[in-house]
Amino acid sequence: MKIIVCIKQVPATQNVQIDPKTGSLMRWAATTKMNPFDLVALEAALQLKDKSSAEITVITMGPNAAKAVLTEALSMGADKGILISDKAFAGADVLATSHTLSYAIEALKIDYDLLLCGQQTTDGDTAQVGPSIAALLNIPHISYVRKLISNPNTFTVESIINDDRLIAEIKKPCLLTIDKDFAQARYPSYWKLIETINTPIQIITLADLKNPDTINHIGQAGSPTSVLKIYPPVHEVISKKLSGKSKDIVNELVDYLKDEHLIERNSHE
Ligand SMILES: Cc1cc2nc3c(=O)[nH]c(=O)nc-3n(C[C@H](O)[C@H](O)[C@H](O)COP(=O)(O)OP(=O)(O)OC[C@H]3O[C@@H](n4cnc5c(N)ncnc54)[C@H](O)[C@@H]3O)c2cc1C
């Protein structure tokens, strides 16, 4: 079985700075790590590999520094790492990111059975890249997968969306986004890290993407989204002292919690 896992390098801190002119995250100024949700997607691939033979290719679109997350994935048990990197890919919004990743997947010419993505990222947070790649590659997809069994031509999956449980069979090849509660991701092995630290990472650039439409759909030119304003939410601490009789204090407190929608009003109120 051949599996491709999409992983993204994200800021490792909540305190990322925002460029006041462009409204973009100043990613270069932040320490980075593998998107935690992608660790779980990689774990799903590794569990399939534990059960039967599978070859796992991990891909990331990002700057040269994003090689670090590929090396980490290799030390966890992935077989091959591919960095999709070119100045032309910079400034991509969700649509351009999905186009670039799907063009790169086509260019790799891997006869994959399964494409895996994380549930979402911890920086962009849209959860749209996985389903968009599936649409662009014209393959079926299911999101928020919690259980996964491989059959000869299909996967049986269980997915939980809100409170509903979906059990479905999906044809190979397909794309699944893996729910954060699928499993606890394994730790990288120290010995595997030593073994893989110098494993070459293949780099895919614009020149490798063969699709004739590529240039209109990548980077800033292929990004219809423009950020009008981005700012950290202001956390206000409001304190109020209630005084009087206990009963009045309780009533005032309950009214306040209802007004703030922190507790429900009775329907007959
Ligand atoms: C106008 C604009 C400009 C932007 N410019 C930049 C920029 O210059 N540099 C930049 O880094 N970001 C930039 N961004 C943010 C970037 O578009 C998003 O981070 C990116 O599209 C992924 O979306 P997301 O983080 O919401 O991913 P989600 O949809 O939440 O991610 C779901 C899953 O998709 C996969 N995935 C997502 N991104 C990648 C990736 N890059 N490589 C491999 N797998 C991936 C992972 O499996 C992930 O778990 C920009 C956004 C906008 C709106």
The ligand as an SDF file (V2000), in Angstrom:
LIG
                    3D

 53 58  0  0  0  0  0  0  0  0999 V2000
   -3.7430   36.0330    1.5920 C   0  0  0  0  0  0  0  0  0  0  0  0
   -3.0150   34.9500    2.3420 C   0  0  0  0  0  0  0  0  0  0  0  0
   -1.6460   34.8420    2.2390 C   0  0  0  0  0  0  0  0  0  0  0  0
   -0.9530   33.8330    2.9170 C   0  0  0  0  0  0  0  0  0  0  0  0
    0.4030   33.7360    2.7840 N   0  0  0  0  0  0  0  0  0  0  0  0
    1.0700   32.7380    3.4000 C   0  0  0  0  0  0  0  0  0  0  0  0
    2.4790   32.5730    3.2560 C   0  0  0  0  0  0  0  0  0  0  0  0
    3.1480   33.3470    2.5560 O   0  0  0  0  0  0  0  0  0  0  0  0
    3.0980   31.5350    3.9090 N   0  0  0  0  0  0  0  0  0  0  0  0
    2.3730   30.6530    4.6590 C   0  0  0  0  0  0  0  0  0  0  0  0
    2.9620   29.7120    5.2160 O   0  0  0  0  0  0  0  0  0  0  0  0
    1.0560   30.7940    4.8200 N   0  0  0  0  0  0  0  0  0  0  0  0
    0.3760   31.7940    4.2240 C   0  0  0  0  0  0  0  0  0  0  0  0
   -0.9660   31.9330    4.3970 N   0  0  0  0  0  0  0  0  0  0  0  0
   -1.6520   30.9510    5.2180 C   0  0  0  0  0  0  0  0  0  0  0  0
   -1.8980   29.7520    4.3600 C   0  0  0  0  0  0  0  0  0  0  0  0
   -2.7440   30.0690    3.3080 O   0  0  0  0  0  0  0  0  0  0  0  0
   -2.5630   28.6550    5.1370 C   0  0  0  0  0  0  0  0  0  0  0  0
   -1.8470   28.4050    6.2960 O   0  0  0  0  0  0  0  0  0  0  0  0
   -2.5780   27.4150    4.2500 C   0  0  0  0  0  0  0  0  0  0  0  0
   -3.3910   27.6560    3.1460 O   0  0  0  0  0  0  0  0  0  0  0  0
   -3.1200   26.2200    4.9130 C   0  0  0  0  0  0  0  0  0  0  0  0
   -4.3950   26.5120    5.4070 O   0  0  0  0  0  0  0  0  0  0  0  0
   -4.7010   26.0920    6.8700 P   0  0  0  0  0  0  0  0  0  0  0  0
   -3.4860   26.4370    7.6830 O   0  0  0  0  0  0  0  0  0  0  0  0
   -6.0170   26.6330    7.2430 O   0  0  0  0  0  0  0  0  0  0  0  0
   -4.7460   24.5030    6.7220 O   0  0  0  0  0  0  0  0  0  0  0  0
   -5.9170   23.4870    7.1100 P   0  0  0  0  0  0  0  0  0  0  0  0
   -6.8710   23.4050    5.9950 O   0  0  0  0  0  0  0  0  0  0  0  0
   -6.4340   23.7720    8.4840 O   0  0  0  0  0  0  0  0  0  0  0  0
   -5.0030   22.1760    7.1290 O   0  0  0  0  0  0  0  0  0  0  0  0
   -5.5420   20.8690    7.0140 C   0  0  0  0  0  0  0  0  0  0  0  0
   -4.4400   19.9100    6.6670 C   0  0  0  0  0  0  0  0  0  0  0  0
   -3.9430   20.2000    5.3580 O   0  0  0  0  0  0  0  0  0  0  0  0
   -2.5490   19.8640    5.2880 C   0  0  0  0  0  0  0  0  0  0  0  0
   -1.7790   21.0930    4.9820 N   0  0  0  0  0  0  0  0  0  0  0  0
   -2.1300   22.3860    5.1560 C   0  0  0  0  0  0  0  0  0  0  0  0
   -1.1370   23.1960    4.7540 N   0  0  0  0  0  0  0  0  0  0  0  0
   -0.1350   22.3950    4.3060 C   0  0  0  0  0  0  0  0  0  0  0  0
    1.1660   22.6210    3.7620 C   0  0  0  0  0  0  0  0  0  0  0  0
    1.6540   23.8680    3.5930 N   0  0  0  0  0  0  0  0  0  0  0  0
    1.9120   21.5610    3.4110 N   0  0  0  0  0  0  0  0  0  0  0  0
    1.4540   20.2830    3.5600 C   0  0  0  0  0  0  0  0  0  0  0  0
    0.2420   20.0040    4.0850 N   0  0  0  0  0  0  0  0  0  0  0  0
   -0.5440   21.0500    4.4470 C   0  0  0  0  0  0  0  0  0  0  0  0
   -2.1840   19.3130    6.6570 C   0  0  0  0  0  0  0  0  0  0  0  0
   -2.3650   17.9210    6.6320 O   0  0  0  0  0  0  0  0  0  0  0  0
   -3.2220   19.9680    7.5650 C   0  0  0  0  0  0  0  0  0  0  0  0
   -3.4480   19.2600    8.7590 O   0  0  0  0  0  0  0  0  0  0  0  0
   -1.6690   32.9360    3.7460 C   0  0  0  0  0  0  0  0  0  0  0  0
   -3.0530   33.0600    3.8670 C   0  0  0  0  0  0  0  0  0  0  0  0
   -3.7350   34.0550    3.1890 C   0  0  0  0  0  0  0  0  0  0  0  0
   -5.2290   34.1530    3.3490 C   0  0  0  0  0  0  0  0  0  0  0  0
  1  2  1  0
  2  3  1  0
  2 52  2  0
  3  4  2  0
  4  5  1  0
  4 50  1  0
  5  6  2  0
  6  7  1  0
  6 13  1  0
  7  8  2  0
  7  9  1  0
  9 10  1  0
 10 11  2  0
 10 12  1  0
 12 13  2  0
 13 14  1  0
 14 15  1  0
 14 50  1  0
 15 16  1  0
 16 17  1  0
 16 18  1  0
 18 19  1  0
 18 20  1  0
 20 21  1  0
 20 22  1  0
 22 23  1  0
 23 24  1  0
 24 25  2  0
 24 26  1  0
 24 27  1  0
 27 28  1  0
 28 29  2  0
 28 30  1  0
 28 31  1  0
 31 32  1  0
 32 33  1  0
 33 34  1  0
 33 48  1  0
 34 35  1  0
 35 36  1  0
 35 46  1  0
 36 37  1  0
 36 45  1  0
 37 38  2  0
 38 39  1  0
 39 40  1  0
 39 45  2  0
 40 41  1  0
 40 42  2  0
 42 43  1  0
 43 44  2  0
 44 45  1  0
 46 47  1  0
 46 48  1  0
 48 49  1  0
 50 51  2  0
 51 52  1  0
 52 53  1  0
M  END
$$$$
